[in-house]
């Protein structure tokens, strides 16, 4: 059972970091567009 809990935590961490990366990239593009 612990394996599933650990796996779930790792999965959530991966998803959060991917979402953060995408959000950062999108924010960077938006900022560049705003400057133009």
N, C-alpha and C positions, 0 to 999 in steps of 0.2 A: 504493500500500500504506500509506503514511503516513496517508492520509485515514482509513482504517479504524481505525488505531491511535488517532489523535486522537479520532475519533468514539466509539470504545469508552471512552476515558478520560473524555470529556465525559458519556457516558451513565452511567457508573459514578458520577461526581460528582453528577449529577442524582439518581440513585436514592438515593445515600447521604444527600443533603440532604433528600430527601422522607421517607425513613425516620426521619431524626433529628427532623424536624418532627412527624411522627406520634407518635414515641416521646415527645417532649416534651409534646405535647398529652395523650396518654394518662397520662403521669406526673402532669401537672397535675390531671387529673380524679381520678386515684387519690388524690392528696394531699388534694384537697377532700373526697372521700368519707371519708377517714381522720379528718379534723378533725371531721366530723359524727358 
